[in-house]
Amino acid sequence: MKKIFAMLAITVAGGFMLTSCNKDYTCSCSINGAEIKEYSVRASNKNAAEDECNTRQSSLGTTYQCYIQ
């Protein structure tokens, strides 16, 4: 029983550490330079945040330009 509890505690602590490594980024989308929408993006690094921001741009349409601030 103690081993099960110890394994559970380690698993929970590991999961917490993985999620705590994520940072908040802001994805700003604009049309012709006029800012239209801002999204909060939570990612482990800037490259992952840029990928998610590009996904937002694709879903909005080609007239939008999105970037990480």
C-alpha positions in Angstrom: 0.0 0.0 0.0 2.8 2.4 0.8 4.4 1.7 -2.6 1.2 2.6 -4.4 0.8 5.8 -2.4 4.5 6.7 -3.1 4.1 6.0 -6.9 0.9 8.1 -6.9 2.6 11.0 -5.2 5.5 10.9 -7.6 3.1 10.8 -10.6 1.1 13.8 -9.3 4.3 15.8 -8.5 5.7 15.0 -12.0 2.5 16.1 -13.7 2.5 19.3 -11.7 6.1 20.1 -12.7 5.4 19.5 -16.4 2.4 21.8 -16.4 4.2 24.5 -14.4 6.8 24.8 -17.1 4.3 26.3 -19.5 4.3 30.1 -20.0 1.6 32.5 -21.1 2.1 34.3 -24.4 -0.1 36.7 -26.3 -1.1 36.0 -29.9 -2.2 39.2 -31.6 -4.0 39.0 -34.9 -4.6 42.0 -37.2 -5.9 42.9 -40.7 -3.8 45.5 -42.6 -2.0 46.4 -39.4 -5.1 47.2 -37.3 -5.2 44.9 -34.3 -8.5 42.9 -34.2 -8.1 40.0 -31.9 -5.8 38.9 -29.0 -5.5 35.3 -27.7 -3.8 34.0 -24.7 -1.5 31.1 -25.6 -0.1 28.7 -23.0 3.0 26.9 -24.3 6.3 25.4 -23.1 8.4 27.7 -25.3 8.2 30.5 -27.8 8.4 28.1 -30.8 5.4 26.1 -29.6 3.5 29.4 -28.9 4.2 30.6 -32.5 3.0 27.2 -33.8 -0.3 27.6 -31.9 -0.6 31.3 -33.0 -0.1 30.2 -36.7 -2.9 27.6 -36.2 -5.1 30.5 -35.0 -4.2 32.5 -38.1 -5.1 29.5 -40.4 -8.5 29.2 -38.7 -9.3 32.9 -39.1 -8.4 33.1 -42.8 -5.6 34.4 -45.0 -6.5 38.1 -44.5 -5.3 37.9 -40.8 -1.6 38.2 -39.8 -0.9 36.7 -36.3 2.2 37.0 -34.2 3.5 36.4 -30.7 4.1 39.5 -28.6 
